Amino acid sequence: MKLSDFYNEVSTRVDTDKTAINAAVTKRVLSEAFLVLAAMDAAELSDTISKGLATAKKKMG
């Protein structure tokens, strides 16, 4: 998946009637998240991604 496709997929999921977050805002937030992740050392990055994926799996059911 291209990074732009990833951004677009996330934008589609978060822009709802309740949140009304547009694609530009979503892309900006994701960009900043990647900057934060890039500043982490490998162990911290791995731990953070692992925890995030575990949380996502719980939400998926």
PyMOL commands that place a pseudoatom at each C-alpha (Angstrom):
pseudoatom trace, name=CA, resn=MET, resi=1, chain=A, elem=C, hetatm=0, pos=[0.000, 0.000, 0.000]
pseudoatom trace, name=CA, resn=LYS, resi=2, chain=A, elem=C, hetatm=0, pos=[1.290, 3.445, -0.885]
pseudoatom trace, name=CA, resn=LEU, resi=3, chain=A, elem=C, hetatm=0, pos=[1.591, 5.949, 1.939]
pseudoatom trace, name=CA, resn=SER, resi=4, chain=A, elem=C, hetatm=0, pos=[-0.928, 8.228, 0.218]
pseudoatom trace, name=CA, resn=ASP, resi=5, chain=A, elem=C, hetatm=0, pos=[-3.393, 5.322, 0.012]
pseudoatom trace, name=CA, resn=PHE, resi=6, chain=A, elem=C, hetatm=0, pos=[-2.880, 4.703, 3.724]
pseudoatom trace, name=CA, resn=TYR, resi=7, chain=A, elem=C, hetatm=0, pos=[-3.579, 8.371, 4.496]
pseudoatom trace, name=CA, resn=ASN, resi=8, chain=A, elem=C, hetatm=0, pos=[-6.703, 8.284, 2.318]
pseudoatom trace, name=CA, resn=GLU, resi=9, chain=A, elem=C, hetatm=0, pos=[-7.995, 5.085, 3.938]
pseudoatom trace, name=CA, resn=VAL, resi=10, chain=A, elem=C, hetatm=0, pos=[-7.567, 6.550, 7.417]
pseudoatom trace, name=CA, resn=SER, resi=11, chain=A, elem=C, hetatm=0, pos=[-9.193, 9.815, 6.314]
pseudoatom trace, name=CA, resn=THR, resi=12, chain=A, elem=C, hetatm=0, pos=[-12.203, 7.910, 5.019]
pseudoatom trace, name=CA, resn=ARG, resi=13, chain=A, elem=C, hetatm=0, pos=[-12.631, 6.111, 8.348]
pseudoatom trace, name=CA, resn=VAL, resi=14, chain=A, elem=C, hetatm=0, pos=[-12.334, 9.133, 10.642]
pseudoatom trace, name=CA, resn=ASP, resi=15, chain=A, elem=C, hetatm=0, pos=[-14.438, 11.645, 8.705]
pseudoatom trace, name=CA, resn=THR, resi=16, chain=A, elem=C, hetatm=0, pos=[-17.854, 10.839, 10.140]
pseudoatom trace, name=CA, resn=ASP, resi=17, chain=A, elem=C, hetatm=0, pos=[-20.933, 12.887, 10.997]
pseudoatom trace, name=CA, resn=LYS, resi=18, chain=A, elem=C, hetatm=0, pos=[-19.849, 12.935, 14.652]
pseudoatom trace, name=CA, resn=THR, resi=19, chain=A, elem=C, hetatm=0, pos=[-16.217, 13.947, 14.115]
pseudoatom trace, name=CA, resn=ALA, resi=20, chain=A, elem=C, hetatm=0, pos=[-16.166, 15.814, 10.785]
pseudoatom trace, name=CA, resn=ILE, resi=21, chain=A, elem=C, hetatm=0, pos=[-12.383, 15.548, 10.443]
pseudoatom trace, name=CA, resn=ASN, resi=22, chain=A, elem=C, hetatm=0, pos=[-11.355, 16.281, 6.879]
pseudoatom trace, name=CA, resn=ALA, resi=23, chain=A, elem=C, hetatm=0, pos=[-8.627, 14.562, 4.893]
pseudoatom trace, name=CA, resn=ALA, resi=24, chain=A, elem=C, hetatm=0, pos=[-6.150, 17.426, 5.266]
pseudoatom trace, name=CA, resn=VAL, resi=25, chain=A, elem=C, hetatm=0, pos=[-6.381, 17.351, 9.063]
pseudoatom trace, name=CA, resn=THR, resi=26, chain=A, elem=C, hetatm=0, pos=[-6.058, 13.573, 9.134]
pseudoatom trace, name=CA, resn=LYS, resi=27, chain=A, elem=C, hetatm=0, pos=[-2.985, 13.665, 6.903]
pseudoatom trace, name=CA, resn=ARG, resi=28, chain=A, elem=C, hetatm=0, pos=[-1.401, 16.354, 9.089]
pseudoatom trace, name=CA, resn=VAL, resi=29, chain=A, elem=C, hetatm=0, pos=[-1.985, 14.295, 12.247]
pseudoatom trace, name=CA, resn=LEU, resi=30, chain=A, elem=C, hetatm=0, pos=[-0.558, 11.157, 10.633]
pseudoatom trace, name=CA, resn=SER, resi=31, chain=A, elem=C, hetatm=0, pos=[2.456, 13.109, 9.391]
pseudoatom trace, name=CA, resn=GLU, resi=32, chain=A, elem=C, hetatm=0, pos=[3.149, 14.384, 12.903]
pseudoatom trace, name=CA, resn=ALA, resi=33, chain=A, elem=C, hetatm=0, pos=[2.687, 10.882, 14.321]
pseudoatom trace, name=CA, resn=PHE, resi=34, chain=A, elem=C, hetatm=0, pos=[5.329, 9.566, 11.927]
pseudoatom trace, name=CA, resn=LEU, resi=35, chain=A, elem=C, hetatm=0, pos=[7.699, 12.359, 13.007]
pseudoatom trace, name=CA, resn=VAL, resi=36, chain=A, elem=C, hetatm=0, pos=[7.247, 11.331, 16.645]
pseudoatom trace, name=CA, resn=LEU, resi=37, chain=A, elem=C, hetatm=0, pos=[7.821, 7.670, 15.747]
pseudoatom trace, name=CA, resn=ALA, resi=38, chain=A, elem=C, hetatm=0, pos=[10.929, 8.526, 13.712]
pseudoatom trace, name=CA, resn=ALA, resi=39, chain=A, elem=C, hetatm=0, pos=[12.493, 10.201, 16.751]
pseudoatom trace, name=CA, resn=MET, resi=40, chain=A, elem=C, hetatm=0, pos=[12.180, 7.033, 18.861]
pseudoatom trace, name=CA, resn=ASP, resi=41, chain=A, elem=C, hetatm=0, pos=[14.920, 4.471, 19.259]
pseudoatom trace, name=CA, resn=ALA, resi=42, chain=A, elem=C, hetatm=0, pos=[14.244, 1.017, 17.837]
pseudoatom trace, name=CA, resn=ALA, resi=43, chain=A, elem=C, hetatm=0, pos=[13.151, -0.598, 21.114]
pseudoatom trace, name=CA, resn=GLU, resi=44, chain=A, elem=C, hetatm=0, pos=[10.735, 2.189, 22.006]
pseudoatom trace, name=CA, resn=LEU, resi=45, chain=A, elem=C, hetatm=0, pos=[9.364, 2.265, 18.468]
pseudoatom trace, name=CA, resn=SER, resi=46, chain=A, elem=C, hetatm=0, pos=[8.804, -1.484, 18.484]
pseudoatom trace, name=CA, resn=ASP, resi=47, chain=A, elem=C, hetatm=0, pos=[7.060, -1.351, 21.853]
pseudoatom trace, name=CA, resn=THR, resi=48, chain=A, elem=C, hetatm=0, pos=[4.836, 1.556, 20.794]
pseudoatom trace, name=CA, resn=ILE, resi=49, chain=A, elem=C, hetatm=0, pos=[3.818, -0.088, 17.520]
pseudoatom trace, name=CA, resn=SER, resi=50, chain=A, elem=C, hetatm=0, pos=[3.175, -3.383, 19.297]
pseudoatom trace, name=CA, resn=LYS, resi=51, chain=A, elem=C, hetatm=0, pos=[0.905, -1.720, 21.866]
pseudoatom trace, name=CA, resn=GLY, resi=52, chain=A, elem=C, hetatm=0, pos=[-0.914, 0.238, 19.163]
pseudoatom trace, name=CA, resn=LEU, resi=53, chain=A, elem=C, hetatm=0, pos=[-1.567, -2.894, 17.141]
pseudoatom trace, name=CA, resn=ALA, resi=54, chain=A, elem=C, hetatm=0, pos=[-2.781, -4.771, 20.231]
pseudoatom trace, name=CA, resn=THR, resi=55, chain=A, elem=C, hetatm=0, pos=[-5.240, -1.947, 20.939]
pseudoatom trace, name=CA, resn=ALA, resi=56, chain=A, elem=C, hetatm=0, pos=[-6.407, -1.953, 17.312]
pseudoatom trace, name=CA, resn=LYS, resi=57, chain=A, elem=C, hetatm=0, pos=[-7.017, -5.718, 17.395]
pseudoatom trace, name=CA, resn=LYS, resi=58, chain=A, elem=C, hetatm=0, pos=[-9.175, -5.314, 20.507]
pseudoatom trace, name=CA, resn=LYS, resi=59, chain=A, elem=C, hetatm=0, pos=[-11.265, -2.670, 18.739]
pseudoatom trace, name=CA, resn=MET, resi=60, chain=A, elem=C, hetatm=0, pos=[-11.718, -4.981, 15.757]
pseudoatom trace, name=CA, resn=GLY, resi=61, chain=A, elem=C, hetatm=0, pos=[-13.266, -7.580, 17.997]
for i in range(1, 61): cmd.bond("trace and resi %d" % i, "trace and resi %d" % (i + 1))
show_as sticks, trace
zoom trace
